[in-house]
Amino acid sequence: MIRKLGIALIFLPIIAMSVDYISEFSAVDRCLDQGGSFDYVKGICDTLKNHQYISYIERHLSIILCGVAISLLGVFFWRCKKKY
């Protein structure tokens, strides 16, 4: 049971962050295809002014670090062996 929890804790944060990254990447791509500039702070496409690129890791560092910590906790649980 604890090993299954560990496996879930390893993969769920990775999947959640991947889905968020791909979703944002798609929104930026659609915006650029339309001739706009993506506002990374507001998360919207702006056709009136040009916005500076802000990397995903700069904007979401705390979420990424939490995901890594949860995944490492999952590795700990996954490696636990019952000692009866």
Residue pairs with C-beta under 8 A, 6 or more apart in sequence:
2 77
2 80
2 82
3 77
3 78
3 80
5 74
5 77
6 74
6 75
6 76
6 77
6 78
6 79
6 80
7 74
7 78
8 74
9 70
9 71
9 73
9 74
9 77
9 78
10 71
10 74
10 75
10 78
11 71
11 74
12 70
13 66
13 67
13 68
13 70
13 71
14 67
14 71
16 67
17 63
17 64
17 67
20 60
21 56
24 43
24 56
27 38
27 43
27 45
28 38
30 45
31 37
31 38
31 45
32 38
34 45
34 47
35 47
36 45
36 46
36 47
37 45
37 46
37 47
37 49
37 50
37 51
38 44
38 45
38 46
38 51
39 45
39 46
39 51
40 51
40 52
40 53
40 54
40 59
41 51
41 54
57 64
